[in-house]
């Protein structure tokens, strides 16, 4: 398990959602699999983008990959 500092201030749920998107799932598929609303997925992604200092989800995935947060 990554420590909060290693995760770059992302929650475990944010990392989980970002990983699923990086694996090719759509926000709708992520929501369905996690049994949350699509809006909740979008809210998590907004937090991810803000924490990583980027504007696009693809850029967030790239930054997270470079930092070792996702595979």
Secondary structure, DSSP 8 states (H G I E B T S, - for coil): ---TTTTTS--HHHHHHHHHHHTT--HHHHHHHHTS-HHHHHHHHHHHHHHHT-SSHHHHHHHHHHTTS--
